[in-house]
Amino acid sequence: MSYQEGLGNKFNAWILASRPKTLPAAVSPVIVGSAFAYKYGEFILTAAIAAVLTALLLQIGANLANDVFDFFKGADITERLGPVRVTQAGLLSSKEVLAGMWISFGIAGILGLYLFLRAGWLVLVIGLLTIIAAIAYTGGPIPLGYYGLGDLTVFIFFGPVAVCGTYFVQALELNIPIIIASIPMGLLITAILVVNNLRDIKTDTAVGKKTLAVMLGVVGTRYEYLICLLLAFSVPFIMLYFGFVSFWVVLVLLALPFAFSLIRSVWMESGPILNKTLAGTGQLVLVFSLLFSVGVVIPL
């Protein structure tokens, strides 16, 4: 193998480790938070850009943390059905992945300094808690994802924390509409995890990983996915009813056929084919956030 081929393989391994298909989950809450900032005349471009980059780096760091800590705990067995884990596959060493994790979190922290200077100590607290949660999800003595707390953690940090945090660093305040608007994002991004854990029920059970899906079983997890999507699509109409947004939020209905196809897949399929459903749910999150945001910024 040539030097150039070696470099190419390393680069591809890092791309694989970053899990690009999960990154819409990091960007989408920032889009919604920024849309509401624009709606109320509080949009700050530099803060929005910093929020996007910080969110992406935190997500990549979390992905690397999950990869290496699952490897340390022996959760990535050869029978797993998900995408390749680079540490388990030997594409990158555990030291390399750990270094990549800390570099991602470190650069996110540097970007976060601007947001801290702009919005104060609350941003620092949010950033530190996000990093702690990312590591504690699969690392530490009581990994959240191994004790049925992964879904709640994802909902909190990708919903209220991400959406409201994005709005706060621009408007320097919060309001009821932005808090409500964070709920569908948290639900939809949690749905990504639900598909992941539904696919892995058998292998997670084999290694003693007690995800919520393992506790609920296949049928219960399918209902969880259904509830997440239906509630997410209901929230914009609740906001419309109370006058928080204009009629244009009905644009989210354009994503409903896609959502129904994903629900059908979750109910009818199992095994590796759910990898496609997982990726589709990530795409749904991005499409929903864009449609929701366009509906928010269009004036009455």
C-alpha positions as CSV (number, residue, x, y, z in Angstrom):
1,M,0.0,0.0,0.0
2,S,1.4,3.4,-1.0
3,Y,1.7,6.4,1.4
4,Q,-1.1,8.1,-0.5
5,E,-3.4,5.1,-0.1
6,G,-2.6,5.0,3.6
7,L,-3.6,8.6,4.0
8,G,-6.7,8.0,2.0
9,N,-7.7,5.1,4.2
10,K,-7.2,7.1,7.3
11,F,-9.2,10.0,6.0
12,N,-12.1,7.6,5.0
13,A,-11.9,6.1,8.5
14,W,-12.3,9.5,10.1
15,I,-15.2,10.3,7.9
16,L,-16.8,7.0,8.8
17,A,-16.2,7.6,12.5
18,S,-17.8,11.0,12.4
19,R,-21.0,9.4,11.1
20,P,-22.1,12.0,8.5
21,K,-25.7,10.7,8.4
22,T,-26.2,11.8,12.0
23,L,-25.1,15.4,11.5
24,P,-28.5,16.7,10.3
25,A,-29.5,16.1,13.9
26,A,-27.0,18.6,15.1
27,V,-27.8,21.3,12.5
28,S,-31.7,21.1,12.6
29,P,-32.3,22.5,16.1
30,V,-30.0,25.4,15.2
31,I,-32.0,26.1,12.1
32,V,-35.3,26.2,14.1
33,G,-33.8,28.3,16.9
34,S,-32.4,30.8,14.4
35,A,-35.7,31.0,12.5
36,F,-37.5,32.1,15.7
37,A,-34.7,34.6,16.4
38,Y,-35.3,36.0,12.9
39,K,-39.1,36.0,13.5
40,Y,-38.6,38.2,16.5
41,G,-36.0,40.5,15.0
42,E,-33.2,39.1,17.1
43,F,-31.2,37.1,14.4
44,I,-27.4,37.5,14.7
45,L,-25.6,35.8,11.8
46,T,-22.2,35.4,13.6
47,A,-23.9,33.8,16.6
48,A,-25.9,31.5,14.4
49,I,-22.8,30.4,12.5
50,A,-20.9,29.8,15.7
51,A,-23.9,27.7,17.0
52,V,-24.0,25.6,13.9
53,L,-20.2,24.8,14.0
54,T,-20.3,24.2,17.7
55,A,-23.2,21.8,17.3
56,L,-21.5,19.9,14.5
57,L,-18.3,19.5,16.5
58,L,-20.1,18.4,19.6
59,Q,-22.0,15.8,17.6
60,I,-18.8,14.5,16.0
61,G,-17.2,14.4,19.4
62,A,-20.2,12.5,20.8
63,N,-20.1,10.0,17.9
64,L,-16.4,9.4,18.5
65,A,-17.1,8.9,22.2
66,N,-19.8,6.4,21.5
67,D,-17.5,4.5,19.1
68,V,-14.6,4.2,21.5
69,F,-16.5,3.7,24.8
70,D,-18.8,1.0,23.3
71,F,-15.5,-0.7,22.2
72,F,-14.1,-0.5,25.7
73,K,-17.3,-2.0,27.2
74,G,-17.4,-4.8,24.6
75,A,-20.8,-3.7,23.2
76,D,-19.6,-3.8,19.6
77,I,-19.7,-7.5,18.9
78,T,-19.2,-8.9,15.4
79,E,-22.9,-9.7,15.1
80,R,-24.0,-6.0,15.4
81,L,-26.2,-4.8,12.5
82,G,-25.3,-1.2,12.4
83,P,-22.7,0.7,10.4
84,V,-19.0,-0.2,11.0
85,R,-17.5,1.0,14.2
86,V,-13.9,2.2,13.4
87,T,-12.4,1.2,16.8
88,Q,-13.9,-2.3,16.8
89,A,-12.9,-2.8,13.2
90,G,-9.3,-1.7,13.8
91,L,-9.6,1.1,11.3
92,L,-8.4,3.6,14.0
93,S,-6.9,2.9,17.3
94,S,-8.7,3.7,20.6
95,K,-6.0,6.3,21.3
96,E,-6.7,8.0,17.9
97,V,-10.4,8.0,18.4
98,L,-10.1,9.4,22.0
99,A,-7.7,12.1,20.7
100,G,-10.2,13.0,17.9
101,M,-13.0,13.2,20.5
102,W,-11.1,15.6,22.7
103,I,-10.0,17.7,19.7
104,S,-13.6,18.0,18.5
105,F,-14.8,19.0,22.0
106,G,-11.8,21.4,22.3
107,I,-12.5,23.2,19.1
108,A,-16.2,23.4,20.0
109,G,-15.1,25.0,23.3
110,I,-13.0,27.6,21.5
111,L,-16.0,28.5,19.3
112,G,-18.1,28.5,22.4
113,L,-16.0,31.2,23.9
114,Y,-17.5,33.7,21.5
115,L,-21.0,32.6,22.5
116,F,-20.0,32.8,26.2
117,L,-18.7,36.3,25.7
118,R,-21.9,37.3,24.0
119,A,-24.5,35.5,26.1
120,G,-22.8,34.9,29.5
121,W,-22.2,32.1,31.9
122,L,-25.4,30.1,31.0
123,V,-23.8,29.2,27.7
124,L,-20.7,27.9,29.5
125,V,-22.9,25.7,31.7
126,I,-24.8,24.4,28.7
127,G,-21.6,23.6,26.8
128,L,-20.1,21.7,29.7
129,L,-23.2,19.7,30.4
130,T,-23.5,18.8,26.7
131,I,-19.9,17.5,26.7
132,I,-20.5,15.6,29.9
133,A,-23.7,14.1,28.6
134,A,-21.9,13.1,25.3
135,I,-19.3,11.2,27.2
136,A,-21.6,9.8,29.9
137,Y,-23.9,8.4,27.2
138,T,-21.6,5.4,26.8
139,G,-18.7,6.2,29.0
140,G,-18.2,6.4,32.8
141,P,-19.4,4.0,35.5
142,I,-23.1,4.4,34.8
143,P,-23.4,5.0,31.0
144,L,-26.8,6.6,30.3
145,G,-27.4,4.7,27.1
146,Y,-26.9,1.4,28.9
147,Y,-29.6,2.1,31.5
148,G,-32.6,3.2,29.5
149,L,-31.8,6.9,29.8
150,G,-30.5,7.5,26.3
151,D,-33.9,8.6,24.8
152,L,-34.5,11.2,27.5
153,T,-31.0,12.5,27.2
154,V,-31.2,12.9,23.5
155,F,-34.6,14.6,23.8
156,I,-33.4,17.1,26.3
157,F,-30.1,18.0,24.6
158,F,-31.3,18.0,21.0
159,G,-34.6,19.6,21.8
160,P,-34.9,22.2,24.6
161,V,-31.1,22.7,25.1
162,A,-30.2,23.0,21.4
163,V,-33.1,25.0,20.1
164,C,-33.5,27.3,23.1
165,G,-29.7,27.6,23.4
166,T,-29.5,28.7,19.8
167,Y,-32.2,31.3,20.3
168,F,-30.7,32.5,23.6
169,V,-27.3,33.3,22.2
170,Q,-29.0,35.6,19.7
171,A,-31.9,37.1,21.6
172,L,-30.3,36.9,25.1
173,E,-33.7,35.8,26.4
174,L,-36.3,33.0,26.1
175,N,-40.0,32.9,25.6
176,I,-42.8,30.4,25.6
177,P,-43.0,29.9,21.8
178,I,-39.3,28.9,21.5
179,I,-39.7,26.5,24.4
180,I,-42.6,24.8,22.7
181,A,-40.9,24.8,19.3
182,S,-38.0,22.8,20.8
183,I,-40.3,19.9,21.5
184,P,-40.8,18.5,18.0
185,M,-37.0,18.7,17.3
186,G,-36.3,16.7,20.5
187,L,-38.9,14.1,19.5
188,L,-37.8,13.7,16.0
189,I,-34.1,13.3,16.9
190,T,-35.0,10.9,19.6
191,A,-36.8,8.9,16.9
192,I,-33.4,8.4,15.2
193,L,-32.1,6.8,18.4
194,V,-35.3,4.7,18.6
195,V,-34.7,3.2,15.2
196,N,-31.1,2.5,16.1
197,N,-32.0,0.8,19.3
198,L,-34.9,-1.2,17.7
199,R,-32.5,-2.6,15.2
200,D,-30.0,-3.6,18.0
201,I,-32.4,-5.1,20.5
202,K,-31.0,-8.6,20.1
203,T,-27.3,-7.7,20.1
204,D,-27.8,-5.1,23.0
205,T,-29.6,-7.8,25.0
206,A,-26.7,-10.2,24.4
207,V,-24.1,-7.8,25.8
208,G,-26.3,-6.6,28.7
209,K,-27.0,-3.1,27.3
210,K,-30.4,-2.2,28.7
211,T,-31.6,0.5,26.3
212,L,-35.2,1.7,26.5
213,A,-35.9,-0.5,23.4
214,V,-34.6,-3.6,25.2
215,M,-37.0,-2.7,28.1
216,L,-40.0,-2.0,25.9
217,G,-39.5,-4.8,23.5
218,V,-40.0,-4.6,19.7
219,V,-43.7,-3.7,19.7
220,G,-43.3,-1.1,22.5
221,T,-40.3,0.5,20.7
222,R,-42.4,0.7,17.5
223,Y,-45.1,2.5,19.4
224,E,-42.4,4.9,20.8
225,Y,-41.3,5.8,17.3
226,L,-44.9,6.3,16.2
227,I,-45.7,8.6,19.1
228,C,-42.5,10.6,18.6
229,L,-43.4,11.4,15.0
230,L,-47.1,12.1,15.6
231,L,-46.5,14.4,18.5
232,A,-43.7,16.2,16.6
233,F,-46.1,16.9,13.7
234,S,-48.8,18.0,16.1
235,V,-46.8,20.7,17.9
236,P,-46.8,23.3,15.0
237,F,-50.6,23.2,14.8
238,I,-50.8,23.6,18.6
239,M,-48.6,26.7,18.2
240,L,-50.8,27.9,15.3
241,Y,-53.9,27.5,17.5
242,F,-52.5,29.7,20.2
243,G,-51.3,32.3,17.7
244,F,-47.6,31.8,18.2
245,V,-46.9,31.2,14.5
246,S,-48.6,32.0,11.2
247,F,-50.7,29.7,9.0
248,W,-47.6,28.9,7.0
249,V,-46.5,26.3,9.5
250,V,-48.8,24.0,7.6
251,L,-45.8,23.5,5.3
252,V,-44.7,20.8,7.6
253,L,-47.5,18.6,6.2
254,L,-45.3,18.3,3.1
255,A,-43.1,16.0,5.1
256,L,-45.9,13.8,6.3
257,P,-45.9,11.3,3.4
258,F,-42.2,10.7,4.1
259,A,-43.0,10.3,7.8
260,F,-45.7,7.7,7.1
261,S,-43.3,5.7,4.9
262,L,-40.8,5.6,7.7
263,I,-43.4,4.6,10.2
264,R,-44.4,1.7,7.9
265,S,-40.8,0.6,7.6
266,V,-40.4,0.6,11.4
267,W,-43.5,-1.5,11.8
268,M,-42.8,-3.9,9.0
269,E,-39.0,-4.3,8.9
270,S,-36.2,-5.5,11.1
271,G,-32.5,-6.1,11.0
272,P,-30.0,-4.3,8.8
273,I,-32.7,-2.8,6.5
274,L,-33.5,-0.5,9.4
275,N,-30.2,1.3,8.7
276,K,-32.0,2.8,5.7
277,T,-34.9,3.8,8.0
278,L,-32.5,5.4,10.4
279,A,-30.9,7.5,7.7
280,G,-34.3,8.4,6.4
281,T,-35.3,9.6,9.9
282,G,-32.3,11.8,10.0
283,Q,-33.4,13.2,6.6
284,L,-36.9,13.7,8.0
285,V,-35.5,15.8,10.9
286,L,-33.7,18.1,8.4
287,V,-36.7,18.4,6.1
288,F,-39.1,19.1,9.0
289,S,-36.8,21.7,10.5
290,L,-36.5,23.5,7.1
291,L,-40.3,23.5,6.5
292,F,-41.1,24.5,10.0
293,S,-38.5,27.3,9.9
294,V,-39.8,28.6,6.6
295,G,-43.3,28.6,8.0
296,V,-42.1,30.5,11.0
297,V,-40.2,33.3,9.2
298,I,-42.9,34.0,6.5
299,P,-45.0,36.9,7.9
300,L,-48.7,36.6,8.5
